[in-house]
Amino acid sequence: MPIAVDIDVMLARRKMSVGELADRVGITPANLAVLKNGRAKAVRFATLAALCEVLDCQPGDLLRWEAEEAEGAGDATGE
């Protein structure tokens, strides 16, 4: 997925555990883990805002875009 999640970076900077962040944001540690590990398909703006408030950061500190490598590069099509 071209969107990378850097919640773990902010947790380390704030010296905060996943459990503490989940409690303060109001989501389950399991749901936070899904988001943190980049397996989430979506995030609510309210959740993103709560994460930013608790971590004292901007959305861009938590999410970033990464270009995906072209799939099938060098395959039988000759491209």
C-alpha positions as CSV (number, residue, x, y, z in Angstrom):
1,M,0.0,0.0,0.0
2,P,1.4,3.4,-0.9
3,I,0.4,5.0,2.5
4,A,3.0,4.3,5.2
5,V,2.0,4.7,8.9
6,D,4.6,6.0,11.3
7,I,2.7,5.8,14.6
8,D,5.5,3.7,16.1
9,V,8.0,6.5,15.4
10,M,5.8,9.0,17.3
11,L,5.2,6.5,20.1
12,A,9.0,6.1,20.5
13,R,9.5,9.9,20.4
14,R,6.8,10.4,23.1
15,K,8.0,7.3,25.1
16,M,4.5,6.0,25.1
17,S,3.2,2.5,24.9
18,V,0.6,1.2,22.4
19,G,-1.7,0.4,25.3
20,E,-1.5,3.9,26.8
21,L,-2.1,5.5,23.4
22,A,-5.1,3.3,22.7
23,D,-6.6,4.2,26.1
24,R,-6.0,7.9,25.6
25,V,-7.4,7.9,22.1
26,G,-10.4,5.7,23.0
27,I,-9.8,2.7,20.6
28,T,-8.8,-0.9,21.4
29,P,-5.2,-1.9,21.3
30,A,-6.1,-4.4,18.6
31,N,-7.5,-1.7,16.4
32,L,-4.5,0.6,17.0
33,A,-2.2,-2.3,16.1
34,V,-4.1,-2.8,12.8
35,L,-3.6,0.9,12.0
36,K,0.0,1.0,13.3
37,N,1.0,-2.0,11.2
38,G,-0.4,-0.6,8.0
39,R,-3.2,-3.2,7.7
40,A,-6.1,-0.7,8.0
41,K,-8.0,0.1,4.8
42,A,-9.3,3.4,6.3
43,V,-9.0,5.7,9.3
44,R,-11.7,8.0,10.6
45,F,-10.8,11.7,10.8
46,A,-12.0,11.7,14.4
47,T,-9.5,8.9,15.2
48,L,-6.7,10.7,13.3
49,A,-7.5,13.9,15.1
50,A,-7.4,12.1,18.5
51,L,-4.1,10.5,17.6
52,C,-2.6,13.9,16.7
53,E,-4.0,15.5,19.9
54,V,-2.6,12.8,22.2
55,L,0.8,12.6,20.3
56,D,1.0,16.4,19.8
57,C,1.7,16.0,16.1
58,Q,0.3,16.7,12.7
59,P,-1.4,14.1,10.4
60,G,1.7,14.2,8.2
61,D,3.8,13.0,11.1
62,L,1.7,9.8,11.2
63,L,1.0,9.1,7.5
64,R,3.1,9.4,4.4
65,W,2.9,8.4,0.8
66,E,5.4,6.1,-0.7
67,A,5.6,5.3,-4.4
68,E,4.8,1.6,-5.2
69,E,7.2,-0.3,-7.4
70,A,5.7,-1.3,-10.7
71,E,4.2,-4.7,-10.5
72,G,5.4,-7.2,-13.0
73,A,8.5,-5.2,-13.9
74,G,10.7,-7.3,-16.2
75,D,7.9,-9.8,-16.9
76,A,7.3,-11.6,-20.2
77,T,5.7,-8.5,-21.9
78,G,9.2,-7.1,-22.5
79,E,8.5,-3.9,-20.6
